[in-house]
Amino acid sequence: MKIRIKFRKTGIMKFIGHLDVMRYFQKAIRRADVEICYSGGFSPHQIMSFAAPLGVGITSNGEYVDIEVHSTGTTAEMLERLNAVMAEGFEIAEYKLLPDTAANAMSSVAAADYTLTFRPGYEPEEESAEEWFKKLTAFFDQPQVMVLKKTKKGEKEMDLKPLIYDLGVIAGNDAAQAQLFMKISTGSASNIKPELLLDAYYEALGKERSPFAFMVQREEVYADQASEHEREQGIHSFIPLGALGQDIE
């Protein structure tokens, strides 16, 4: 049986890298007595696949990991068992059964939501955070935003616009507490990070971004159910990875 687990990563756990998160979940799965399947061969390992690695320093409300199990309890039972062994900063939010034909989480990822806020002490001096974010979104209203993206082979020029699916400002209790919301392309095909959008705007301002200026949180990860022809036309049908499974009663 294929199971998709959604979890939150908050607090000090944002400083734990992806490989350590993988090792932690392998231990947590054993502690919770989940009947996980193992690969064959001389060095068997748990059958486990994470959706999209999260950068160090970023918190998240929407991380996903797929596992295969021999048998399982109900969703409610498994949530209780897993959360009982979770360290502070990790919380299991969903435990769902996937169809046998479902693709694994990593290959399904197409987009992700992020929210960004200014870290205290790094707020704009001449305007509110809300005004600053509104100017950033206005900058991306232009038809094309060319940037240099670093790759394993060096740098390549690319247009950010087709990879930004939504961009807006979430008002806070006051203008200083506003958040920047973005839905951007994520996954193996076209992966961009929130920092790339920030750097494009800072470059247009003729300024350099402080690496500590923003607090970034991933909110959700999506699959795209649009056809290849629709995607080529810029049409998308995003659905949270968790919505592809169902609760176990």
KOLFIVEX-722917 format. One record per atom (N, C-alpha, C, O): x, y, z; residue in three letters. Coordinates in steps of 0.02 Angstrom, whole numbers, plus 50000, padded with zeros to 5 digits. Each point is the difference from the previous one (the first is absolute). Example, Ala and Ser with C-alpha at 12.3 -4.5 7.8 and 13.67 -1.06 7.14 Angstrom:
% KOLFIVEX-722917
506604971650390ala
499555005950000ala
500455006050000ala
500524999950033ala
499305005449931ser
500425005950003ser
499615005550037ser
500255005550008ser
% end
This chain:
% KOLFIVEX-722917
500424994050000met
499585006050000met
500445006350000met
500505000350035met
499295004549926lys
500365006449997lys
499685005050047lys
499395000949999lys
501015002350041ile
499765004950049ile
500345006749987ile
500615000349988ile
499015005150015arg
500295006849995arg
499905003650066arg
499445000750025arg
501115001550004ile
500015003550064ile
500165007349988ile
500485001749966ile
499115002750063lys
500135007249999lys
500245002150069lys
499704998150051lys
500835005949951phe
500255002150065phe
500215007349999phe
500135003049948phe
499904999850112arg
500235006950010arg
500705000050029arg
500184995650040arg
500215009349940lys
500685000750025lys
500085007350024lys
500005004649960lys
500054996250105thr
500005006750029thr
500555000750053thr
500384995350014thr
499675010750014gly
500475001350055gly
500724998549981gly
500225001549944gly
500144995650103ile
500724998749990ile
500124994749947ile
500564999549974ile
498934996650008met
500094994949949met
500135002949931met
500214996449954met
499685010150038lys
500145003249935lys
500754999949985lys
500205000949943lys
500214998050108phe
500724999849990phe
500254992949984phe
500604999049991phe
498954996150006ile
500194993149984ile
499954999149924ile
499495001349970ile
501064996350000gly
500024999049928gly
499604994049977gly
499774995950040gly
500135003649895his
499574994949971his
500244992950016his
499594995750017his
501055002949977leu
500254993250014leu
499884998050072leu
499834994250014leu
500245010550032asp
499874998550071asp
499264999050012asp
499804996050043asp
499785007649921val
499274998950005val
499834993049977val
499594996650031val
500725001149915met
499884993249976met
500204994950052met
499624995350014met
500965005550016arg
500234995350051arg
499545000250061arg
499854994850030arg
499925011149988tyr
499565000750058tyr
499354996249988tyr
499764996350044tyr
499955004549896phe
499364996649986phe
500084992449997phe
499544996450019phe
501035001349958gln
500114992850000gln
499984997250072gln
499714994750012gln
500595009050035lys
499994997950070lys
499305000750030lys
499784995750037lys
499885009849946ala
499335001250028ala
499514994749976ala
499574997950038ala
500495000149899ile
499564994849973ile
500094993550040ile
499514996550015ile
501125001850001arg
500124993950040arg
499725000750070arg
499694995450026arg
500415010550005arg
499765001050069arg
499234999650004arg
499734997950050arg
499945004249897ala
499275000049999ala
499724993249979ala
499394999149995ala
501054996049994asp
499804993249981asp
499594999949936asp
499524996149994asp
500665008249959val
499674999849934val
500284994049962val
500614999249996val
498964996849975glu
500224994049964glu
500225001949929glu
499684998249951glu
500865005550046ile
500255002549936ile
500344994549960ile
500294995450029ile
499685005149906cys
500334995249955cys
500735001949991cys
500185005950004cys
500234989149984tyr
500725001149988tyr
500174997649930tyr
499684995449973tyr
500835007649998ser
500244997949935ser
500364993350007ser
500174997950056ser
499944998849889gly
500374993750001gly
500755001149995gly
500235005750005gly
500144988949984gly
500725000649990gly
500404999350064gly
499724998450053gly
500935002849942phe
500454999150057phe
499955005750051phe
500204999250057phe
499545006549922ser
499955005850045ser
499295002849998ser
499895005349971ser
499644991150060pro
499305002349997pro
499905006750035pro
500305001350052pro
499275002849920his
499845006450031his
499245001249996his
499664997149958his
500105007250086gln
499295001650000gln
499795003249933gln
500375004149973gln
499054993850002ile
499755003049938ile
499665006550019ile
499445000150025ile
500905005449961met
499805006650023met
500215005149948met
500574999849975met
498995004950008ser
500155005149949ser
499735006750023ser
499405000750011ser
501045004349996phe
499805006750018phe
499825004049938phe
500284998949947phe
499255005850061ala
499755003749942ala
500515004949972ala
500224999349943ala
499985005650097ala
500455005249976ala
500445002350058ala
499735002350050ala
500934997149945pro
500445002150054pro
499875007350020pro
499895004349957pro
500114996950108leu
499895006750026leu
500675003050021leu
500394996850035leu
499745009349945gly
500625003350016gly
500095001150075gly
499515000850036gly
501114999149987val
500145001350070val
499795007150018val
500135004749962val
499544996150095gly
499785006550022gly
499285001749981gly
499755005350018gly
499934990249945ile
499315001149977ile
499534995550041ile
500124994050006ile
499355008950021thr
499484996050034thr
499484997949949thr
499985002549944thr
499584992850076ser
499514997549952ser
499384997450035ser
500044996950054ser
499385004449915asn
499374997050021asn
499794994449953asn
499484996850010asn
500925001949938gly
499784995249949gly
500554996049968gly
500165000949942gly
500154994650098glu
500514995449974glu
499684993149992glu
499554998150037glu
500704998049914tyr
499714993549986tyr
500544994649994tyr
500545001249975tyr
499284992850050val
500424994249991val
499554994049986val
499494999150033val
500704996949917asp
499634993949983asp
500374993950029asp
500614999749998asp
499014995650027ile
500274993650023ile
499574994349973ile
499435001149980ile
500854993050021glu
499614994049984glu
499974995650062glu
500514999050033glu
498904998549983val
499914996050061val
499674993349984val
499654999349950val
500474995950095his
499674993449992his
499285000450026his
499554997049970his
500355006750084ser
499335000950029ser
500005006650038ser
500535002850014ser
498884999650003thr
499965006450033thr
499375000550042thr
499514996549988thr
500515008050062gly
499415001650039gly
499615005549964gly
500165001849943gly
499345000950091thr
499615005549971thr
500435006349999thr
500525000450033thr
499245004549930thr
500365006449998thr
500065003050070thr
500545002350019thr
498934997550020ala
500015002950068ala
500514996350044ala
500375003150037ala
499644990249958glu
500464996150041glu
500735001549981glu
500425000850044glu
499724999549891met
500685001049978met
500255007150015met
500595001050014met
498965003949981leu
500195006850019leu
500205000350074leu
500505003250017leu
499124993450025glu
500155000050071glu
500674996450014glu
500405002550039glu
499714991949929arg
500624996250010arg
500615003849976arg
500515000150034arg
499445002949908leu
500575003649972leu
500155006450040leu
500585001450015leu
498905002450002asn
500125006150037asn
500264998750070asn
500325004350030asn
499554989749997ala
500254998250066ala
500764999350001ala
500305000750053ala
500004998049889val
500734999149998val
500365005949966val
500614999949992val
499015005149988met
500305005849966met
500345004650049met
499755001350055met
500835001249925ala
500355005150040ala
499655006749990ala
499645001149952ala
500495003550095glu
499725006849994glu
500245003249935glu
500605000049985glu
498935002749978gly
500165003049935gly
499774995849941gly
499995002449944gly
499824991450069phe
499694995749948phe
499304998150023phe
499894998250058phe
499635002349896glu
499314998050015glu
499704996749938glu
500045002749945glu
499674991450064ile
499674996549945ile
499305002749994ile
499614999950047ile
500225002649893ala
499365003149988ala
499514995549962ala
499395000550011ala
500874995249945glu
499574995649961glu
500334993149992glu
500614999549999glu
498974995549995tyr
500244993149987tyr
499474997049954tyr
499454998250023tyr
500715001249912lys
499494998049952lys
500224994249956lys
500594999249985lys
498934996949996leu
500114994349955leu
499985002449928leu
499545003549980leu
500974994649981leu
500045001949930leu
499764994349956leu
500054994250019leu
499695007249921pro
499854994749952pro
500644996449981pro
500545002950001pro
499414990749982asp
500594996149981asp
500365003049940asp
500604999049991asp
499035004649967thr
500295002749939thr
500305007050010thr
500275002949953thr
499694999850107ala
500235006850013ala
500765000649991ala
500374995650021ala
499845009849948ala
500725001449994ala
500265002250068ala
499625002450042ala
501044996749970asn
500275001950065asn
500015007650007asn
499945003749951asn
500144998550111ala
499955007150015ala
500505004249961ala
499835005349974ala
500794992350023met
500535004049967met
499845001349927met
500095005749977met
499684989449987ser
499865000849929ser
499355003849987ser
499875002149944ser
499714998750108ser
499365003349992ser
500035007650009ser
499555003649979ser
500974998850054val
500045007050019val
500035004649938val
500394998949954val
499175006250046ala
499995004849945ala
500035007350024ala
500235004349963ala
499534997050098ala
499985006950024ala
499985000050076ala
499864994950032ala
500295010949997ala
499985000650073ala
499815007150019ala
500155004849964ala
499504995850093asp
499835006550028asp
500515002050053asp
500234995850038asp
499945010649964tyr
500445002750051tyr
499715006550027tyr
499675003749964tyr
500474997750100thr
499875006650028thr
500665002750027thr
500404996350028thr
499715010249963leu
500625003250022leu
499825006150043leu
499545003849983leu
500834997250070thr
499945006050041thr
500695002750015thr
500504996449997thr
499535010050018phe
500645003050019phe
500194997750070phe
499585000150045phe
501044998049963arg
500254998350067arg
500055006450041arg
500215005249974arg
499594994650090pro
500055005950042pro
500705003049998pro
500504996550009pro
499525010049980gly
500645003549995gly
500235001149928gly
500475003749987gly
499184993049965tyr
500185000649929tyr
499455003349959tyr
500025000049939tyr
499485002850094glu
499445003149965glu
500255006149959glu
500505003050017glu
499144998749928pro
500185005949961pro
499985006350044pro
499585000650044pro
500885003949944glu
500045006050041glu
499545005649976glu
499765004050040glu
500134996449894glu
499635005649972glu
499274998549984glu
499645004449978glu
500154989450033glu
499314998149985glu
499824993850040glu
500444996850029glu
498925001649973ser
499784994150037ser
500154993749961ser
500135000249940ser
499854994150094ala
500104993549967ala
499474998949946ala
500144997449947ala
499255004750068glu
499464999149952glu
500135004049936glu
499904997449945glu
500325008850062glu
500155004149942glu
500584997049960glu
499995000049939glu
500524997550097trp
500584997149966trp
499794993849960trp
500224999249943trp
499374996550086phe
499774993949966phe
499565001849940phe
500034996649948phe
499565008650058lys
499575002049944lys
500425002549941lys
499834998849942lys
500725004650073lys
500455002249946lys
500344994149967lys
500115000049940lys
500054994950100leu
500304994049971leu
499514996649952leu
500194998049945leu
499195001250077thr
499514996749956thr
499885004149937thr
499904997249946thr
500115009450060ala
499925004349941ala
500584999149952ala
499915000349939ala
500694998750087phe
500594998849958phe
499904993849957phe
500224999949942phe
499454995150085phe
499914993849962phe
499395000249954phe
499834995049969phe
499845010950027asp
499465000749952asp
500265000849928asp
499624999449952asp
501025002050041gln
500285000849933gln
499994993349963gln
500014994750032gln
499965005449902pro
499914993849961pro
500574995050005pro
499904994149988pro
500695008250031gln
500584995550002gln
500485002350055gln
500135006050007gln
500134989150032val
500495001650051val
500584995149991val
499974994350023val
500565008049945met
500574995849985met
500495000050059met
500165005350027met
500084988849992val
500474999450056val
500544994949981val
499914996149953val
500635003950084leu
500524994949993leu
499904995050057leu
500045001850058leu
499844991949924lys
499914994850050lys
500624995550001lys
500234997749948lys
500035001150113lys
500584995750007lys
499784992749993lys
499514997950031lys
500854998349928thr
499864992949991thr
500654996150013thr
500525002950012thr
499434990549985lys
500594995850009lys
500535001249946lys
500594998950011lys
499185003549931lys
500455001049944lys
500235007349994lys
500365001849953lys
499425002450094gly
500195007049997gly
499405004550011gly
499634999250049gly
500275005549906glu
499435004650004glu
499635000049934glu
500294999249946glu
499055001750058lys
499615000649938lys
499485005550010lys
499735001050054lys
500135002549890glu
499505005350002glu
499314997049990glu
499914995649957glu
499625006650082met
499324997349995met
499495005450017met
500165004950033met
499234994149942asp
499455004550014asp
499604997350059asp
499744994449997asp
500225009550057leu
499654997750060leu
499235000049992leu
499664996150032leu
500095008349925lys
499285001149997lys
499574993749991lys
499514999150036lys
500674996449917pro
499574994049990pro
500014995250061pro
499584995650005pro
500915005450040leu
500084995450056leu
499705002850064leu
500044996950053leu
499655009149942ile
499665003050057ile
499254999549987ile
499745003349954ile
499914992650084tyr
499304998749988tyr
499545004750039tyr
499435001249980tyr
500815001550075asp
499615004750040asp
500485004050043asp
500504997450025asp
499345009049984leu
500435004450040leu
499555005450029leu
499645003449963leu
500384997550103gly
499575004950031gly
500235001850070gly
500484997150026gly
499175007750004val
500165002350067val
499434998250047val
499415001249985val
500774995850072ile
499514998350052ile
500065005350054ile
500525000750032ile
498945003149979ala
500025005450049ala
500034997150071ala
499704994950014ala
500685008550030gly
500044998050070gly
499565004650042gly
499615003949974gly
500464995650092asn
499625004450045asn
500195007349989asn
499605004550010asn
501024996649968asp
500225006549978asp
500464999049940asp
500194994449984asp
499985011249984ala
500394999549938ala
500684996850010ala
500294997349953ala
499975003150108ala
500674997250013ala
499994992450003ala
500524996849994ala
498895000250016gln
499954992750007gln
499774996549937gln
499824994150001gln
500185009449943ala
499784997149937ala
500464994349979ala
500584999750019ala
499144995849941gln
500374994349973gln
499985000149924gln
499525002549970gln
501004994950000leu
500014998949928leu
499824992749987leu
500314995550028leu
499205003449929phe
499794993249982phe
500224998649928phe
499935004249956phe
500334989850033met
500174998049932met
499874992649989met
500134995850043met
499605002749898lys
499954993149976lys
500464999549940lys
499905003449950lys
500624992450056ile
500524999849948ile
500144992849979ile
499834995250035ile
500485004249907ser
500174993449973ser
500514996550045ser
500495002950022ser
499374990749992thr
500434996050043thr
500044993049971thr
499534997849967thr
501024998750045gly
500054993149976gly
500574999149952gly
500405004549988gly
499644989649984ser
500584998249958ser
500005003549933ser
500545001249972ser
498885000650001ala
499985003049933ala
500245007350002ala
500485001749965ala
499205002450075ser
500195007150005ser
499955002150073ser
499455001150026ser
501114999450007asn
499995001450072asn
500305006950013asn
500585001349982asn
499035003150049ile
500275006550020ile
499865001050074ile
499534997150028ile
500875007150003lys
499945001350072lys
499765007150011lys
500105004349957lys
499594997150100pro
499775006850014pro
500565005249996pro
499895005649979pro
500724992350040glu
500565004749999glu
500145002649929glu
500265005549993glu
499584990649957leu
500125002149931leu
499565006049982leu
500225004549965leu
499164995550059leu
499555005649988leu
500245006250038leu
500005005549973leu
500214993550089leu
500255005650040leu
500615003149967leu
500065006149996leu
500404989649982asp
500625002549971asp
499875003949935asp
500345004949986asp
499164992949975ala
499845003649939ala
499765007050015ala
500175004849965ala
499434995950088tyr
499745006650019tyr
500555004350029tyr
500065005949984tyr
500354991250059tyr
500555003850030tyr
500485002549946tyr
500265005650004tyr
499874990349946glu
500445002049945glu
499715006049963glu
500365004649980glu
498974995350010ala
499675005649967ala
500055006450042ala
500025005549972ala
500004993650094leu
500085005850044leu
500725002450006leu
500145005450025leu
500324990449950gly
500715001650006gly
500264998850070gly
500485003350022gly
499224992150013lys
500204998450068lys
500174992650006lys
499864996049955lys
500455002250102glu
500184993050012glu
499574997550058glu
499935003350051glu
499784990849941arg
499574997150051arg
500414997050057arg
500474996249989arg
499345005650072ser
500314996750058ser
499734992950005ser
499404999049995ser
501034996050015pro
499764993150005pro
499564998750061pro
499684994850005pro
500315010050042phe
499614999050062phe
499385004450003phe
499665000050051phe
500195003649895ala
499475005050002ala
499304997050004ala
499545003350025ala
500364990649949phe
499324997249994phe
499934993450037phe
500474995950002phe
498945003150026met
499814993550027met
499554996749949met
499485002749981met
500714991449997val
499654996549946val
499664993850027val
500294996250038val
499095002749942gln
499644994050020gln
499654996949940gln
499645003549963gln
500454990150027arg
499634996549948arg
499334998050029arg
499964997350055arg
499515004049907glu
499324998850025glu
499694993749972glu
499624996550035glu
500525002049901glu
499694994249968glu
500404998049939glu
500365004149971glu
499584989550010val
500334997449940val
499464996849956val
499554996650026val
500495004449908tyr
499474998049954tyr
500244995449945tyr
500585000249978tyr
498964995749999ala
500074996549936ala
499595003949948ala
499565004050018ala
500584994949919asp
499655003449945asp
499634994749960asp
500314995849968asp
499025004650033gln
499604995049964gln
499825002349929gln
499624996649966gln
500655009050013ala
499885002249931ala
500374995449952ala
500504996950018ala
499255002649921ser
500334996049949ser
500635003649976ser
500095006050012ser
500354990349955glu
500615003049975glu
499845005649950glu
500345005150000glu
499154993949959his
499795005249953his
499775006350036his
500165005549979his
499454993650075glu
499765005850039glu
500585003750033glu
500025006150000glu
500454990150027arg
500575003250033arg
500425004149950arg
500255005350017arg
499814992249921glu
500375003749949glu
499665006649984glu
500335004849978glu
499014995550034gln
499625006249988gln
499955004350063gln
499675005250000gln
500674992750053gly
499985003950062gly
499404998650043gly
499855003950045gly
499794990649941ile
499414998250040ile
500204994650050ile
500304995049982ile
499525006150081his
500204995350053his
499394998150042his
499525003750006his
500524990450024ser
499484997550045ser
500344997250062ser
500104993950006ser
500085010650040phe
500384998050058phe
499564996950054phe
499445002350013phe
500824992650019ile
499654996650054ile
500514998150053ile
500534997449984ile
499335003950081pro
500484998250052pro
500174992549997pro
499564995949985pro
501065002450027leu
500204992949996leu
499574995650046leu
499864994249983leu
499945008550073gly
499604996050047gly
499304998549973gly
499704995050020gly
500055009149936ala
499334999049973ala
499974994149951ala
499464997949980ala
501124999450001leu
500024994249955leu
499884993550038leu
499914994749969leu
500095005650098gly
499864994150040gly
499355000750038gly
499655005049992gly
500204990050050gln
499395000350039gln
500124997350070gln
500434995750011gln
499195007050037asp
500074997750069asp
499814992750007asp
499584997549962asp
500724999150085ile
499864993050013ile
499544999650061ile
500185002150055ile
499224995349935glu
499514999650054glu
500094993750042glu
499624998950047glu
% end
